[in-house]
Amino acid sequence: MKIDMQDKLIYHLQKSIHFAVRVLAILRVFVIIMGVIGVGWALYQRLISPSFLILTRTDMLATFGAFLAVLIAIEIFINITVCLRDDVIHVKIVMATALMAIARKVIIMDHEASDPFYIFAIGVVVLSMSVGYWLIHRLPRKNHLEEV
């Protein structure tokens, strides 16, 4: 009898988590739409500024950073939908999202104002994430659902 109660509890907990993940997916879509609007608005504001239709290096980096943030939000949405569909977290997708996020950091980072140790640490993270992603691609697949 105790096993049946545990099975019911786990069933209800899994349903609750599935509901929470669906809510996160809806919220993520809202964030993506608002991000796209924000990128468009920021680009418009920069283009109509006193240096009409000319983007400075800072403007380009800020716009590019916002653009990449939206792409990362889309990757997170993909993570959520894959989790809902397959009921498993795909390491490849998570690693790809993390690589995109750290690449965004490297692209928009002010290298001249950053501490050299911080830049070194970011380099170590990029290298380790890249090696990890490469290893995951090289490992033989035990489950065909892991394909990305």
N, CA and C atoms as a LAMMPS dump frame, in Angstrom:
ITEM: TIMESTEP
0
ITEM: NUMBER OF ATOMS
444
ITEM: BOX BOUNDS ff ff ff
-5.0000000000000000e+02 5.0000000000000000e+02
-5.0000000000000000e+02 5.0000000000000000e+02
-5.0000000000000000e+02 5.0000000000000000e+02
ITEM: ATOMS id mol type element x y z
1 1 1 N 0.818 -1.198 0
2 1 2 C 0 0 0
3 1 3 C 0.857 1.256 0
4 2 1 N 1.972 1.216 0.706
5 2 2 C 2.846 2.365 0.782
6 2 3 C 3.47 2.695 -0.576
7 3 1 N 3.75 1.672 -1.37
8 3 2 C 4.335 1.88 -2.7
9 3 3 C 3.346 2.619 -3.597
10 4 1 N 2.067 2.287 -3.53
11 4 2 C 1.059 2.962 -4.335
12 4 3 C 0.977 4.443 -3.986
13 5 1 N 1.1 4.781 -2.721
14 5 2 C 1.062 6.182 -2.295
15 5 3 C 2.291 6.923 -2.835
16 6 1 N 3.435 6.262 -2.81
17 6 2 C 4.639 6.886 -3.338
18 6 3 C 4.531 7.079 -4.841
19 7 1 N 3.975 6.094 -5.548
20 7 2 C 3.787 6.229 -6.99
21 7 3 C 2.85 7.384 -7.314
22 8 1 N 1.784 7.518 -6.555
23 8 2 C 0.84 8.62 -6.776
24 8 3 C 1.511 9.958 -6.49
25 9 1 N 2.282 9.996 -5.413
26 9 2 C 2.969 11.238 -5.073
27 9 3 C 3.941 11.622 -6.182
28 10 1 N 4.74 10.689 -6.65
29 10 2 C 5.693 10.977 -7.722
30 10 3 C 4.966 11.392 -8.991
31 11 1 N 3.868 10.739 -9.302
32 11 2 C 3.069 11.098 -10.472
33 11 3 C 2.602 12.558 -10.369
34 12 1 N 2.062 12.926 -9.215
35 12 2 C 1.56 14.296 -9.029
36 12 3 C 2.705 15.313 -9.026
37 13 1 N 3.828 14.942 -8.462
38 13 2 C 4.983 15.842 -8.483
39 13 3 C 5.485 16.053 -9.911
40 14 1 N 5.528 14.981 -10.706
41 14 2 C 5.957 15.117 -12.098
42 14 3 C 4.983 15.977 -12.889
43 15 1 N 3.693 15.813 -12.644
44 15 2 C 2.684 16.656 -13.312
45 15 3 C 2.863 18.122 -12.921
46 16 1 N 3.181 18.374 -11.658
47 16 2 C 3.404 19.745 -11.197
48 16 3 C 4.622 20.353 -11.881
49 17 1 N 5.674 19.573 -11.994
50 17 2 C 6.881 20.066 -12.66
51 17 3 C 6.615 20.31 -14.132
52 18 1 N 5.873 19.43 -14.769
53 18 2 C 5.513 19.623 -16.182
54 18 3 C 4.711 20.91 -16.357
55 19 1 N 3.791 21.169 -15.451
56 19 2 C 3.005 22.407 -15.503
57 19 3 C 3.932 23.616 -15.339
58 20 1 N 4.846 23.544 -14.38
59 20 2 C 5.778 24.652 -14.144
60 20 3 C 6.644 24.9 -15.373
61 21 1 N 7.091 23.842 -16.043
62 21 2 C 7.92 23.989 -17.241
63 21 3 C 7.1 24.625 -18.361
64 22 1 N 5.829 24.284 -18.465
65 22 2 C 4.957 24.92 -19.478
66 22 3 C 4.806 26.412 -19.206
67 23 1 N 4.642 26.763 -17.941
68 23 2 C 4.543 28.179 -17.574
69 23 3 C 5.85 28.892 -17.938
70 24 1 N 6.982 28.254 -17.658
71 24 2 C 8.274 28.833 -18.033
72 24 3 C 8.385 29.024 -19.542
73 25 1 N 7.882 28.078 -20.31
74 25 2 C 7.922 28.189 -21.773
75 25 3 C 7.114 29.405 -22.236
76 26 1 N 5.946 29.589 -21.653
77 26 2 C 5.108 30.745 -22.012
78 26 3 C 5.814 32.048 -21.649
79 27 1 N 6.382 32.093 -20.457
80 27 2 C 7.103 33.294 -20.027
81 27 3 C 8.329 33.546 -20.901
82 28 1 N 9.011 32.485 -21.312
83 28 2 C 10.192 32.63 -22.158
84 28 3 C 9.817 33.23 -23.506
85 29 1 N 8.676 32.807 -24.075
86 29 2 C 8.223 33.377 -25.35
87 29 3 C 7.956 34.869 -25.183
88 30 1 N 7.349 35.241 -24.066
89 30 2 C 7.11 36.664 -23.787
90 30 3 C 8.438 37.428 -23.722
91 31 1 N 9.424 36.85 -23.03
92 31 2 C 10.739 37.485 -22.922
93 31 3 C 11.389 37.615 -24.305
94 32 1 N 11.257 36.595 -25.139
95 32 2 C 11.839 36.642 -26.485
96 32 3 C 11.197 37.753 -27.301
97 33 1 N 9.877 37.831 -27.267
98 33 2 C 9.173 38.878 -28.028
99 33 3 C 9.589 40.259 -27.535
100 34 1 N 9.636 40.439 -26.219
101 34 2 C 10.046 41.731 -25.662
102 34 3 C 11.512 42.027 -26.002
103 35 1 N 12.343 40.995 -26.036
104 35 2 C 13.745 41.183 -26.413
105 35 3 C 13.89 41.634 -27.851
106 36 1 N 13.115 41.034 -28.749
107 36 2 C 13.163 41.435 -30.162
108 36 3 C 12.704 42.885 -30.303
109 37 1 N 11.634 43.24 -29.604
110 37 2 C 11.159 44.625 -29.635
111 37 3 C 12.238 45.559 -29.069
112 38 1 N 12.881 45.127 -27.986
113 38 2 C 13.938 45.943 -27.383
114 38 3 C 15.122 46.142 -28.3
115 39 1 N 15.539 45.09 -28.992
116 39 2 C 16.654 45.206 -29.934
117 39 3 C 16.276 46.162 -31.072
118 40 1 N 15.07 45.996 -31.588
119 40 2 C 14.609 46.889 -32.661
120 40 3 C 14.546 48.336 -32.211
121 41 1 N 14.029 48.56 -31.003
122 41 2 C 13.914 49.924 -30.473
123 41 3 C 15.3 50.531 -30.231
124 42 1 N 16.2 49.757 -29.65
125 42 2 C 17.557 50.262 -29.386
126 42 3 C 18.265 50.608 -30.694
127 43 1 N 18.124 49.763 -31.692
128 43 2 C 18.741 50.029 -32.986
129 43 3 C 18.138 51.291 -33.611
130 44 1 N 16.826 51.425 -33.539
131 44 2 C 16.151 52.617 -34.065
132 44 3 C 16.663 53.874 -33.358
133 45 1 N 16.755 53.834 -32.022
134 45 2 C 17.228 54.985 -31.257
135 45 3 C 18.659 55.368 -31.639
136 46 1 N 19.493 54.36 -31.844
137 46 2 C 20.89 54.642 -32.202
138 46 3 C 20.982 55.208 -33.626
139 47 1 N 20.116 54.744 -34.497
140 47 2 C 20.171 55.211 -35.884
141 47 3 C 19.647 56.63 -36.046
142 48 1 N 18.718 57.072 -35.211
143 48 2 C 18.179 58.43 -35.341
144 48 3 C 18.892 59.421 -34.418
145 49 1 N 19.924 58.966 -33.72
146 49 2 C 20.683 59.861 -32.845
147 49 3 C 21.38 60.926 -33.696
148 50 1 N 21.985 61.941 -33.06
149 50 2 C 22.625 63.031 -33.83
150 50 3 C 23.586 62.574 -34.935
151 51 1 N 24.265 61.464 -34.753
152 51 2 C 25.106 60.954 -35.847
153 51 3 C 24.232 60.059 -36.717
154 52 1 N 23.282 60.674 -37.4
155 52 2 C 22.212 60.011 -38.142
156 52 3 C 22.724 58.875 -39.027
157 53 1 N 22.144 57.683 -38.86
158 53 2 C 22.425 56.466 -39.616
159 53 3 C 23.863 55.964 -39.492
160 54 1 N 24.566 56.397 -38.464
161 54 2 C 25.931 55.925 -38.243
162 54 3 C 25.981 55.264 -36.872
163 55 1 N 26.48 54.05 -36.847
164 55 2 C 26.637 53.324 -35.595
165 55 3 C 28.1 53.353 -35.17
166 56 1 N 28.331 53.748 -33.935
167 56 2 C 29.688 53.705 -33.404
168 56 3 C 30.014 52.268 -33.009
169 57 1 N 31.264 52.046 -32.673
170 57 2 C 31.684 50.71 -32.23
171 57 3 C 30.909 50.303 -30.979
172 58 1 N 30.731 51.241 -30.053
173 58 2 C 29.98 50.976 -28.828
174 58 3 C 28.525 50.639 -29.145
175 59 1 N 27.919 51.388 -30.079
176 59 2 C 26.54 51.102 -30.49
177 59 3 C 26.416 49.708 -31.077
178 60 1 N 27.388 49.364 -31.935
179 60 2 C 27.339 48.047 -32.571
180 60 3 C 27.483 46.932 -31.547
181 61 1 N 28.409 47.094 -30.598
182 61 2 C 28.598 46.067 -29.569
183 61 3 C 27.376 45.939 -28.67
184 62 1 N 26.773 47.068 -28.306
185 62 2 C 25.579 47.021 -27.461
186 62 3 C 24.42 46.345 -28.198
187 63 1 N 24.243 46.691 -29.461
188 63 2 C 23.174 46.087 -30.252
189 63 3 C 23.444 44.602 -30.464
190 64 1 N 24.687 44.272 -30.757
191 64 2 C 25.051 42.877 -30.962
192 64 3 C 24.859 42.08 -29.678
193 65 1 N 25.216 42.666 -28.542
194 65 2 C 25.019 42.002 -27.252
195 65 3 C 23.549 41.738 -26.981
196 66 1 N 22.697 42.718 -27.273
197 66 2 C 21.252 42.536 -27.07
198 66 3 C 20.709 41.473 -28.026
199 67 1 N 21.205 41.473 -29.254
200 67 2 C 20.793 40.485 -30.245
201 67 3 C 21.164 39.079 -29.78
202 68 1 N 22.391 38.925 -29.286
203 68 2 C 22.822 37.616 -28.787
204 68 3 C 22.027 37.192 -27.55
205 69 1 N 21.648 38.158 -26.724
206 69 2 C 20.832 37.835 -25.551
207 69 3 C 19.49 37.237 -25.988
208 70 1 N 18.917 37.765 -27.059
209 70 2 C 17.658 37.207 -27.579
210 70 3 C 17.898 35.802 -28.123
211 71 1 N 19.013 35.605 -28.823
212 71 2 C 19.323 34.263 -29.329
213 71 3 C 19.517 33.267 -28.185
214 72 1 N 20.125 33.701 -27.099
215 72 2 C 20.291 32.833 -25.931
216 72 3 C 18.924 32.517 -25.329
217 73 1 N 18.042 33.503 -25.291
218 73 2 C 16.682 33.263 -24.792
219 73 3 C 15.962 32.232 -25.661
220 74 1 N 16.184 32.294 -26.964
221 74 2 C 15.584 31.304 -27.866
222 74 3 C 16.159 29.922 -27.59
223 75 1 N 17.463 29.847 -27.365
224 75 2 C 18.085 28.556 -27.03
225 75 3 C 17.509 27.996 -25.733
226 76 1 N 17.289 28.846 -24.757
227 76 2 C 16.692 28.391 -23.495
228 76 3 C 15.28 27.89 -23.742
229 77 1 N 14.529 28.567 -24.621
230 77 2 C 13.188 28.092 -24.97
231 77 3 C 13.265 26.708 -25.61
232 78 1 N 14.244 26.51 -26.48
233 78 2 C 14.421 25.189 -27.099
234 78 3 C 14.716 24.147 -26.025
235 79 1 N 15.565 24.502 -25.056
236 79 2 C 15.846 23.586 -23.942
237 79 3 C 14.558 23.196 -23.225
238 80 1 N 13.707 24.185 -22.986
239 80 2 C 12.45 23.936 -22.271
240 80 3 C 11.542 23.025 -23.086
241 81 1 N 11.403 23.309 -24.379
242 81 2 C 10.5 22.5 -25.203
243 81 3 C 11.009 21.075 -25.367
244 82 1 N 12.333 20.918 -25.486
245 82 2 C 12.892 19.563 -25.591
246 82 3 C 12.655 18.808 -24.287
247 83 1 N 12.807 19.501 -23.175
248 83 2 C 12.557 18.885 -21.865
249 83 3 C 11.098 18.448 -21.755
250 84 1 N 10.188 19.274 -22.241
251 84 2 C 8.763 18.908 -22.219
252 84 3 C 8.472 17.727 -23.132
253 85 1 N 9.055 17.755 -24.321
254 85 2 C 8.771 16.723 -25.313
255 85 3 C 9.361 15.372 -24.929
256 86 1 N 10.64 15.372 -24.555
257 86 2 C 11.343 14.113 -24.316
258 86 3 C 11.41 13.724 -22.849
259 87 1 N 11.025 14.652 -21.966
260 87 2 C 11.068 14.424 -20.52
261 87 3 C 12.484 14.096 -20.04
262 88 1 N 13.47 14.725 -20.705
263 88 2 C 14.871 14.541 -20.337
264 88 3 C 15.622 15.823 -20.708
265 89 1 N 16.672 16.117 -19.987
266 89 2 C 17.492 17.282 -20.296
267 89 3 C 18.627 16.83 -21.209
268 90 1 N 18.756 17.484 -22.356
269 90 2 C 19.789 17.135 -23.332
270 90 3 C 21.038 17.964 -23.053
271 91 1 N 22.084 17.292 -22.713
272 91 2 C 23.326 17.957 -22.327
273 91 3 C 23.894 18.759 -23.493
274 92 1 N 23.786 18.247 -24.701
275 92 2 C 24.328 18.962 -25.862
276 92 3 C 23.682 20.333 -26.022
277 93 1 N 22.386 20.39 -25.871
278 93 2 C 21.685 21.664 -26.037
279 93 3 C 22.069 22.629 -24.923
280 94 1 N 22.163 22.122 -23.712
281 94 2 C 22.545 22.966 -22.582
282 94 3 C 23.975 23.488 -22.774
283 95 1 N 24.866 22.614 -23.219
284 95 2 C 26.254 23.03 -23.458
285 95 3 C 26.328 24.062 -24.588
286 96 1 N 25.541 23.867 -25.642
287 96 2 C 25.535 24.829 -26.747
288 96 3 C 25.025 26.189 -26.265
289 97 1 N 24.011 26.19 -25.425
290 97 2 C 23.489 27.44 -24.869
291 97 3 C 24.537 28.117 -23.996
292 98 1 N 25.229 27.343 -23.179
293 98 2 C 26.274 27.902 -22.328
294 98 3 C 27.42 28.478 -23.167
295 99 1 N 27.776 27.779 -24.231
296 99 2 C 28.825 28.293 -25.124
297 99 3 C 28.401 29.608 -25.772
298 100 1 N 27.149 29.696 -26.173
299 100 2 C 26.66 30.924 -26.775
300 100 3 C 26.686 32.064 -25.749
301 101 1 N 26.312 31.76 -24.514
302 101 2 C 26.307 32.783 -23.472
303 101 3 C 27.719 33.277 -23.165
304 102 1 N 28.673 32.368 -23.07
305 102 2 C 30.042 32.791 -22.777
306 102 3 C 30.647 33.511 -23.982
307 103 1 N 30.261 33.116 -25.188
308 103 2 C 30.726 33.828 -26.39
309 103 3 C 30.182 35.252 -26.39
310 104 1 N 28.941 35.423 -25.986
311 104 2 C 28.352 36.766 -25.884
312 104 3 C 29.162 37.606 -24.907
313 105 1 N 29.509 37.01 -23.787
314 105 2 C 30.294 37.72 -22.777
315 105 3 C 31.632 38.168 -23.355
316 106 1 N 32.29 37.286 -24.088
317 106 2 C 33.587 37.614 -24.678
318 106 3 C 33.434 38.732 -25.709
319 107 1 N 32.384 38.675 -26.506
320 107 2 C 32.189 39.655 -27.573
321 107 3 C 31.929 41.049 -27.012
322 108 1 N 31.092 41.15 -25.978
323 108 2 C 30.724 42.474 -25.479
324 108 3 C 31.629 42.973 -24.352
325 109 1 N 32.555 42.139 -23.901
326 109 2 C 33.431 42.512 -22.792
327 109 3 C 34.381 43.633 -23.209
328 110 1 N 34.568 44.582 -22.314
329 110 2 C 35.543 45.647 -22.54
330 110 3 C 36.899 45.11 -22.113
331 111 1 N 37.68 44.662 -23.08
332 111 2 C 38.948 43.999 -22.801
333 111 3 C 39.968 44.935 -22.154
334 112 1 N 39.9 46.221 -22.479
335 112 2 C 40.862 47.171 -21.934
336 112 3 C 40.585 47.49 -20.471
337 113 1 N 39.322 47.474 -20.067
338 113 2 C 38.966 47.814 -18.693
339 113 3 C 38.898 46.586 -17.784
340 114 1 N 38.986 45.397 -18.345
341 114 2 C 38.862 44.173 -17.551
342 114 3 C 40.198 43.771 -16.942
343 115 1 N 40.116 43.183 -15.78
344 115 2 C 41.29 42.667 -15.086
345 115 3 C 41.864 41.492 -15.888
346 116 1 N 43.173 41.427 -16.064
347 116 2 C 43.773 40.316 -16.822
348 116 3 C 43.417 38.937 -16.266
349 117 1 N 43.316 38.818 -14.948
350 117 2 C 42.938 37.535 -14.365
351 117 3 C 41.509 37.166 -14.761
352 118 1 N 40.628 38.148 -14.836
353 118 2 C 39.242 37.914 -15.259
354 118 3 C 39.208 37.423 -16.708
355 119 1 N 39.989 38.052 -17.558
356 119 2 C 40.05 37.638 -18.965
357 119 3 C 40.603 36.212 -19.065
358 120 1 N 41.623 35.918 -18.269
359 120 2 C 42.183 34.569 -18.244
360 120 3 C 41.126 33.553 -17.797
361 121 1 N 40.374 33.903 -16.759
362 121 2 C 39.335 33.003 -16.25
363 121 3 C 38.258 32.764 -17.303
364 122 1 N 37.864 33.806 -18.006
365 122 2 C 36.883 33.656 -19.093
366 122 3 C 37.449 32.73 -20.169
367 123 1 N 38.733 32.884 -20.485
368 123 2 C 39.384 32.011 -21.471
369 123 3 C 39.365 30.552 -21.031
370 124 1 N 39.596 30.317 -19.741
371 124 2 C 39.562 28.947 -19.22
372 124 3 C 38.148 28.377 -19.345
373 125 1 N 37.145 29.186 -19.048
374 125 2 C 35.755 28.728 -19.176
375 125 3 C 35.437 28.401 -20.631
376 126 1 N 35.835 29.286 -21.55
377 126 2 C 35.58 29.036 -22.979
378 126 3 C 36.265 27.749 -23.421
379 127 1 N 37.521 27.579 -23.048
380 127 2 C 38.261 26.388 -23.437
381 127 3 C 37.627 25.125 -22.851
382 128 1 N 37.302 25.146 -21.571
383 128 2 C 36.725 23.943 -20.948
384 128 3 C 35.338 23.628 -21.501
385 129 1 N 34.525 24.649 -21.741
386 129 2 C 33.204 24.412 -22.33
387 129 3 C 33.342 23.859 -23.755
388 130 1 N 34.295 24.385 -24.502
389 130 2 C 34.5 23.906 -25.87
390 130 3 C 34.959 22.453 -25.884
391 131 1 N 35.903 22.124 -25.023
392 131 2 C 36.378 20.745 -24.935
393 131 3 C 35.243 19.825 -24.493
394 132 1 N 34.459 20.268 -23.511
395 132 2 C 33.318 19.467 -23.06
396 132 3 C 32.305 19.237 -24.175
397 133 1 N 32.01 20.281 -24.921
398 133 2 C 31.06 20.153 -26.035
399 133 3 C 31.61 19.205 -27.097
400 134 1 N 32.905 19.341 -27.406
401 134 2 C 33.547 18.464 -28.387
402 134 3 C 33.499 17.015 -27.909
403 135 1 N 33.776 16.777 -26.63
404 135 2 C 33.746 15.417 -26.086
405 135 3 C 32.351 14.811 -26.15
406 136 1 N 31.354 15.621 -25.862
407 136 2 C 29.974 15.117 -25.918
408 136 3 C 29.624 14.702 -27.343
409 137 1 N 30.098 15.458 -28.318
410 137 2 C 29.855 15.08 -29.712
411 137 3 C 30.635 13.845 -30.127
412 138 1 N 31.774 13.619 -29.518
413 138 2 C 32.611 12.479 -29.878
414 138 3 C 32.181 11.18 -29.208
415 139 1 N 31.498 11.28 -28.068
416 139 2 C 31.085 10.072 -27.35
417 139 3 C 30.057 9.303 -28.16
418 140 1 N 30.129 7.991 -28.136
419 140 2 C 29.111 7.211 -28.853
420 140 3 C 27.747 7.427 -28.207
421 141 1 N 26.75 7.491 -29.049
422 141 2 C 25.385 7.721 -28.565
423 141 3 C 24.797 6.427 -28.038
424 142 1 N 24.298 6.489 -26.804
425 142 2 C 23.626 5.34 -26.228
426 142 3 C 22.13 5.425 -26.442
427 143 1 N 21.663 6.629 -26.739
428 143 2 C 20.237 6.845 -26.906
429 143 3 C 20.045 7.742 -28.12
430 144 1 N 19.291 7.29 -29.094
431 144 2 C 19.117 8.063 -30.326
432 144 3 C 18.381 9.378 -30.094
433 145 1 N 17.712 9.566 -28.941
434 145 2 C 17.03 10.821 -28.648
435 145 3 C 18.021 11.945 -28.347
436 146 1 N 19.263 11.615 -28.115
437 146 2 C 20.269 12.607 -27.771
438 146 3 C 20.702 13.447 -28.963
439 147 1 N 20.29 13.097 -30.184
440 147 2 C 20.726 13.829 -31.372
441 147 3 C 20.166 15.233 -31.352
442 148 1 N 21.009 16.173 -31.71
443 148 2 C 20.596 17.577 -31.746
444 148 3 C 20.817 18.106 -33.133
